[in-house]
Structure formats: C-alpha cells, structure tokens
Amino acid sequence: CGSTQTTQTTQTTEKENKQDEKGAIKVARQFYRRPLPDMDGLVVAFSSPEGRKRFLRSNQQGNNESFFPLIEQFRTQDEPAFCGVSTLTMVLNALAVDPGRLWKGPWRWYSEHHLDCCRPLEYIKQNGITFDEWECLARCN
C-alpha cells in the first residue's frame, strides 16, 4: 500500500524515537512515498509521461469505462493497514451499492468504518486483512 516514484527514508531504530515538547512521539524512521518495483518497464507511475501515454491509449481503445466511477470514489486510506478496507470502500461506492445505513447526516455512503463485520477494525488496524477476509467483508456488505 505504498505510493509511487521516490522515497525519502530516515533509517533509525525504535529506541531513537523522541517526544516533542507537547509529548507527541516523533517517529525516527519515516517514509515519504515508496518507489515502484523495477520490473523492466512493466510498472510505471501513472502520472509519468509513459503512464499518461498508456492511459490515453487505453482510453482511445475504450478500455477505461470502469476507471471513471472508481476515480470518483478515490480515497486515501485512514490507516496504514487499511489498504484492503479502503479498496473495498471505493469499489462499493463506485458500484452504487447502498449500505442501508447512515454515514453522516442523511447520507448513506460507505466509509472504512462501516466494514467491520468479519474482523474488528482495531484488529485490521494492527494486522491488515487477508484476501479471504476481504472477500468476507465484501459478501456481508
């Protein structure tokens, strides 16, 4: 569940974490984005010139119909381990599946916090989910 292109990493140990003047823990090892794997040009950043060229070609060939409902629902995951939960949230909203319960105010909408039927969200927050658990979440929603 990383991001694309460059990474800036500070390598340290947990013992080197410090508290700031307000008592918040400052994590010594940090990540800002992650590089894509080197796969001989098979994987490229979406926003790179090559990524844009591939998207345009795909769009011209009529292969992007599912992209548009999905991109309308794009969201950044609330927790590092919520990759699967965030993906399912996007998919359910893109497919216009009515959650049958309120999100905020009068709105019925999926959020990550609705997807807690197979594993408690606190467990998922710490451990993530397997594909079988993801499938379970999809089935009960």
PyRosetta script that sets phi, psi and omega in degrees:
from pyrosetta import init, pose_from_sequence

init()
pose = pose_from_sequence("CGSTQTTQTTQTTEKENKQDEKGAIKVARQFYRRPLPDMDGLVVAFSSPEGRKRFLRSNQQGNNESFFPLIEQFRTQDEPAFCGVSTLTMVLNALAVDPGRLWKGPWRWYSEHHLDCCRPLEYIKQNGITFDEWECLARCN")
pose.set_psi(1, 35.6)
pose.set_omega(1, 178.4)
pose.set_phi(2, -83.1)
pose.set_psi(2, -173.9)
pose.set_omega(2, 177.8)
pose.set_phi(3, -106.8)
pose.set_psi(3, -160.3)
pose.set_omega(3, -175.6)
pose.set_phi(4, -116.2)
pose.set_psi(4, 170.6)
pose.set_omega(4, 172.0)
pose.set_phi(5, 65.6)
pose.set_psi(5, -120.4)
pose.set_omega(5, -166.8)
pose.set_phi(6, -86.2)
pose.set_psi(6, 157.6)
pose.set_omega(6, 176.4)
pose.set_phi(7, -128.9)
pose.set_psi(7, 136.1)
pose.set_omega(7, 169.9)
pose.set_phi(8, -119.2)
pose.set_psi(8, 117.4)
pose.set_omega(8, -173.5)
pose.set_phi(9, -125.5)
pose.set_psi(9, 138.6)
pose.set_omega(9, 170.7)
pose.set_phi(10, -108.6)
pose.set_psi(10, 115.4)
pose.set_omega(10, -177.2)
pose.set_phi(11, -92.8)
pose.set_psi(11, 115.0)
pose.set_omega(11, 174.4)
pose.set_phi(12, -149.8)
pose.set_psi(12, 179.6)
pose.set_omega(12, 179.4)
pose.set_phi(13, -102.7)
pose.set_psi(13, 165.5)
pose.set_omega(13, 178.0)
pose.set_phi(14, -56.4)
pose.set_psi(14, -34.7)
pose.set_omega(14, -177.8)
pose.set_phi(15, -63.5)
pose.set_psi(15, -21.8)
pose.set_omega(15, -178.0)
pose.set_phi(16, -86.5)
pose.set_psi(16, -2.2)
pose.set_omega(16, 176.2)
pose.set_phi(17, -65.3)
pose.set_psi(17, 142.4)
pose.set_omega(17, -177.1)
pose.set_phi(18, -126.8)
pose.set_psi(18, 161.4)
pose.set_omega(18, 173.1)
pose.set_phi(19, -101.1)
pose.set_psi(19, 140.6)
pose.set_omega(19, 176.3)
pose.set_phi(20, -83.3)
pose.set_psi(20, -175.8)
pose.set_omega(20, -175.7)
pose.set_phi(21, -64.3)
pose.set_psi(21, -20.2)
pose.set_omega(21, 178.5)
pose.set_phi(22, -94.9)
pose.set_psi(22, 0.4)
pose.set_omega(22, 178.4)
pose.set_phi(23, 91.0)
pose.set_psi(23, -0.4)
pose.set_omega(23, 178.2)
pose.set_phi(24, -74.6)
pose.set_psi(24, 140.7)
pose.set_omega(24, 179.7)
pose.set_phi(25, -78.3)
pose.set_psi(25, 127.6)
pose.set_omega(25, 175.7)
pose.set_phi(26, -97.7)
pose.set_psi(26, 112.8)
pose.set_omega(26, -177.6)
pose.set_phi(27, -74.3)
pose.set_psi(27, 127.9)
pose.set_omega(27, -176.6)
pose.set_phi(28, -74.3)
pose.set_psi(28, -38.7)
pose.set_omega(28, 179.4)
pose.set_phi(29, -94.0)
pose.set_psi(29, 118.4)
pose.set_omega(29, -175.4)
pose.set_phi(30, -129.4)
pose.set_psi(30, 156.3)
pose.set_omega(30, 176.4)
pose.set_phi(31, -128.5)
pose.set_psi(31, 138.3)
pose.set_omega(31, 168.1)
pose.set_phi(32, -127.0)
pose.set_psi(32, 102.0)
pose.set_omega(32, -177.4)
pose.set_phi(33, 67.8)
pose.set_psi(33, 168.3)
pose.set_omega(33, 176.9)
pose.set_phi(34, -139.4)
pose.set_psi(34, 146.7)
pose.set_omega(34, -179.6)
pose.set_phi(35, -74.0)
pose.set_psi(35, 151.1)
pose.set_omega(35, 173.0)
pose.set_phi(36, -72.1)
pose.set_psi(36, 150.8)
pose.set_omega(36, 178.4)
pose.set_phi(37, -66.2)
pose.set_psi(37, 145.8)
pose.set_omega(37, 177.6)
pose.set_phi(38, -81.4)
pose.set_psi(38, 107.1)
pose.set_omega(38, -177.2)
pose.set_phi(39, -128.4)
pose.set_psi(39, 45.4)
pose.set_omega(39, 176.9)
pose.set_phi(40, 53.1)
pose.set_psi(40, 43.1)
pose.set_omega(40, 176.4)
pose.set_phi(41, 80.9)
pose.set_psi(41, 1.0)
pose.set_omega(41, 178.9)
pose.set_phi(42, -72.5)
pose.set_psi(42, -29.9)
pose.set_omega(42, -179.6)
pose.set_phi(43, -115.0)
pose.set_psi(43, 123.8)
pose.set_omega(43, 178.8)
pose.set_phi(44, -132.8)
pose.set_psi(44, 154.3)
pose.set_omega(44, 176.7)
pose.set_phi(45, -65.9)
pose.set_psi(45, 135.9)
pose.set_omega(45, -178.8)
pose.set_phi(46, -56.1)
pose.set_psi(46, -40.0)
pose.set_omega(46, -175.5)
pose.set_phi(47, -86.8)
pose.set_psi(47, -0.9)
pose.set_omega(47, 178.0)
pose.set_phi(48, -72.7)
pose.set_psi(48, 162.4)
pose.set_omega(48, 176.6)
pose.set_phi(49, -54.8)
pose.set_psi(49, -42.2)
pose.set_omega(49, 178.7)
pose.set_phi(50, -66.5)
pose.set_psi(50, -40.5)
pose.set_omega(50, 177.9)
pose.set_phi(51, -62.3)
pose.set_psi(51, -42.3)
pose.set_omega(51, 178.3)
pose.set_phi(52, -64.7)
pose.set_psi(52, -39.7)
pose.set_omega(52, 179.0)
pose.set_phi(53, -63.8)
pose.set_psi(53, -42.9)
pose.set_omega(53, 179.2)
pose.set_phi(54, -65.1)
pose.set_psi(54, -39.9)
pose.set_omega(54, 179.3)
pose.set_phi(55, -64.4)
pose.set_psi(55, -45.7)
pose.set_omega(55, -179.6)
pose.set_phi(56, -60.7)
pose.set_psi(56, -45.1)
pose.set_omega(56, 179.0)
pose.set_phi(57, -61.3)
pose.set_psi(57, -44.1)
pose.set_omega(57, 179.2)
pose.set_phi(58, -63.0)
pose.set_psi(58, -41.3)
pose.set_omega(58, 179.6)
pose.set_phi(59, -65.0)
pose.set_psi(59, -42.2)
pose.set_omega(59, 179.3)
pose.set_phi(60, -64.2)
pose.set_psi(60, -28.8)
pose.set_omega(60, 179.2)
pose.set_phi(61, -86.2)
pose.set_psi(61, -0.5)
pose.set_omega(61, 178.0)
pose.set_phi(62, 78.2)
pose.set_psi(62, 23.9)
pose.set_omega(62, -175.5)
pose.set_phi(63, -98.0)
pose.set_psi(63, 7.1)
pose.set_omega(63, -173.0)
pose.set_phi(64, -110.8)
pose.set_psi(64, 17.7)
pose.set_omega(64, -175.8)
pose.set_phi(65, -58.9)
pose.set_psi(65, -37.0)
pose.set_omega(65, -179.4)
pose.set_phi(66, -76.3)
pose.set_psi(66, -17.9)
pose.set_omega(66, -179.2)
pose.set_phi(67, -63.1)
pose.set_psi(67, -44.0)
pose.set_omega(67, -170.9)
pose.set_phi(68, -66.3)
pose.set_psi(68, -45.9)
pose.set_omega(68, 174.5)
pose.set_phi(69, -63.6)
pose.set_psi(69, -33.7)
pose.set_omega(69, 178.9)
pose.set_phi(70, -69.4)
pose.set_psi(70, -44.2)
pose.set_omega(70, -176.3)
pose.set_phi(71, -66.5)
pose.set_psi(71, -27.9)
pose.set_omega(71, 175.9)
pose.set_phi(72, -64.5)
pose.set_psi(72, -24.5)
pose.set_omega(72, -177.2)
pose.set_phi(73, -103.9)
pose.set_psi(73, 7.3)
pose.set_omega(73, -174.4)
pose.set_phi(74, -56.5)
pose.set_psi(74, 139.2)
pose.set_omega(74, 178.2)
pose.set_phi(75, -148.2)
pose.set_psi(75, 153.2)
pose.set_omega(75, 172.5)
pose.set_phi(76, -90.3)
pose.set_psi(76, 136.2)
pose.set_omega(76, -177.5)
pose.set_phi(77, -63.7)
pose.set_psi(77, 144.4)
pose.set_omega(77, -178.3)
pose.set_phi(78, -74.0)
pose.set_psi(78, -27.1)
pose.set_omega(78, -178.6)
pose.set_phi(79, -133.8)
pose.set_psi(79, 149.7)
pose.set_omega(79, 179.9)
pose.set_phi(80, -55.2)
pose.set_psi(80, -34.1)
pose.set_omega(80, -177.2)
pose.set_phi(81, -90.5)
pose.set_psi(81, 6.9)
pose.set_omega(81, -177.9)
pose.set_phi(82, -91.6)
pose.set_psi(82, 22.0)
pose.set_omega(82, -179.6)
pose.set_phi(83, -51.4)
pose.set_psi(83, -54.3)
pose.set_omega(83, -177.8)
pose.set_phi(84, -66.0)
pose.set_psi(84, -41.2)
pose.set_omega(84, -178.6)
pose.set_phi(85, -65.5)
pose.set_psi(85, -42.8)
pose.set_omega(85, 178.9)
pose.set_phi(86, -65.7)
pose.set_psi(86, -40.4)
pose.set_omega(86, 178.1)
pose.set_phi(87, -60.7)
pose.set_psi(87, -46.6)
pose.set_omega(87, 179.9)
pose.set_phi(88, -64.8)
pose.set_psi(88, -38.2)
pose.set_omega(88, 176.2)
pose.set_phi(89, -57.8)
pose.set_psi(89, -47.2)
pose.set_omega(89, 179.0)
pose.set_phi(90, -61.3)
pose.set_psi(90, -45.2)
pose.set_omega(90, -176.8)
pose.set_phi(91, -65.1)
pose.set_psi(91, -46.6)
pose.set_omega(91, -179.6)
pose.set_phi(92, -61.5)
pose.set_psi(92, -42.3)
pose.set_omega(92, 178.1)
pose.set_phi(93, -68.6)
pose.set_psi(93, -38.2)
pose.set_omega(93, 178.9)
pose.set_phi(94, -65.8)
pose.set_psi(94, -34.6)
pose.set_omega(94, 178.5)
pose.set_phi(95, -81.4)
pose.set_psi(95, -0.7)
pose.set_omega(95, 179.3)
pose.set_phi(96, 60.1)
pose.set_psi(96, 40.0)
pose.set_omega(96, 174.7)
pose.set_phi(97, -79.9)
pose.set_psi(97, 121.7)
pose.set_omega(97, -179.7)
pose.set_phi(98, -76.0)
pose.set_psi(98, 120.2)
pose.set_omega(98, -179.6)
pose.set_phi(99, -69.4)
pose.set_psi(99, -15.7)
pose.set_omega(99, 178.0)
pose.set_phi(100, 71.4)
pose.set_psi(100, 12.2)
pose.set_omega(100, 175.7)
pose.set_phi(101, -148.7)
pose.set_psi(101, 160.9)
pose.set_omega(101, -174.6)
pose.set_phi(102, -76.1)
pose.set_psi(102, 145.2)
pose.set_omega(102, 172.4)
pose.set_phi(103, -96.7)
pose.set_psi(103, -70.3)
pose.set_omega(103, 175.7)
pose.set_phi(104, -141.6)
pose.set_psi(104, 139.8)
pose.set_omega(104, -177.6)
pose.set_phi(105, 54.9)
pose.set_psi(105, -133.3)
pose.set_omega(105, -179.7)
pose.set_phi(106, -87.1)
pose.set_psi(106, 0.4)
pose.set_omega(106, -172.3)
pose.set_phi(107, -81.6)
pose.set_psi(107, 128.8)
pose.set_omega(107, 170.3)
pose.set_phi(108, -98.7)
pose.set_psi(108, 116.1)
pose.set_omega(108, -173.2)
pose.set_phi(109, -158.7)
pose.set_psi(109, 146.2)
pose.set_omega(109, 176.7)
pose.set_phi(110, -80.8)
pose.set_psi(110, 139.2)
pose.set_omega(110, 166.8)
pose.set_phi(111, -131.5)
pose.set_psi(111, 168.0)
pose.set_omega(111, 180.0)
pose.set_phi(112, -55.9)
pose.set_psi(112, -32.1)
pose.set_omega(112, -174.5)
pose.set_phi(113, -75.9)
pose.set_psi(113, -9.4)
pose.set_omega(113, 173.1)
pose.set_phi(114, -80.1)
pose.set_psi(114, -19.3)
pose.set_omega(114, -170.2)
pose.set_phi(115, -96.0)
pose.set_psi(115, 72.6)
pose.set_omega(115, -175.7)
pose.set_phi(116, -130.3)
pose.set_psi(116, 28.2)
pose.set_omega(116, -173.9)
pose.set_phi(117, -87.1)
pose.set_psi(117, -24.2)
pose.set_omega(117, -175.4)
pose.set_phi(118, -103.6)
pose.set_psi(118, -32.1)
pose.set_omega(118, 177.5)
pose.set_phi(119, -140.8)
pose.set_psi(119, 143.4)
pose.set_omega(119, 174.9)
pose.set_phi(120, -62.5)
pose.set_psi(120, 142.5)
pose.set_omega(120, -179.8)
pose.set_phi(121, -58.9)
pose.set_psi(121, -32.1)
pose.set_omega(121, 177.5)
pose.set_phi(122, -64.0)
pose.set_psi(122, -37.4)
pose.set_omega(122, 175.7)
pose.set_phi(123, -64.3)
pose.set_psi(123, -47.3)
pose.set_omega(123, -179.5)
pose.set_phi(124, -62.1)
pose.set_psi(124, -38.8)
pose.set_omega(124, 179.2)
pose.set_phi(125, -58.4)
pose.set_psi(125, -35.8)
pose.set_omega(125, -179.1)
pose.set_phi(126, -87.3)
pose.set_psi(126, -33.7)
pose.set_omega(126, -168.5)
pose.set_phi(127, -120.9)
pose.set_psi(127, -11.5)
pose.set_omega(127, -172.7)
pose.set_phi(128, 72.9)
pose.set_psi(128, -168.2)
pose.set_omega(128, 178.3)
pose.set_phi(129, -135.5)
pose.set_psi(129, 156.5)
pose.set_omega(129, 174.9)
pose.set_phi(130, -86.3)
pose.set_psi(130, 170.7)
pose.set_omega(130, 177.5)
pose.set_phi(131, -65.2)
pose.set_psi(131, -36.4)
pose.set_omega(131, 177.0)
pose.set_phi(132, -62.3)
pose.set_psi(132, -39.6)
pose.set_omega(132, 177.1)
pose.set_phi(133, -68.0)
pose.set_psi(133, -37.2)
pose.set_omega(133, 177.1)
pose.set_phi(134, -61.6)
pose.set_psi(134, -44.0)
pose.set_omega(134, 178.6)
pose.set_phi(135, -62.1)
pose.set_psi(135, -40.5)
pose.set_omega(135, 177.1)
pose.set_phi(136, -60.2)
pose.set_psi(136, -45.7)
pose.set_omega(136, 177.7)
pose.set_phi(137, -59.5)
pose.set_psi(137, -42.5)
pose.set_omega(137, -179.9)
pose.set_phi(138, -63.3)
pose.set_psi(138, -42.1)
pose.set_omega(138, -178.0)
pose.set_phi(139, -67.4)
pose.set_psi(139, -36.7)
pose.set_omega(139, -177.2)
pose.set_phi(140, -87.3)
pose.set_psi(140, 2.4)
pose.set_omega(140, 175.1)
pose.set_phi(141, -119.4)
pose.dump_pdb("model.pdb")
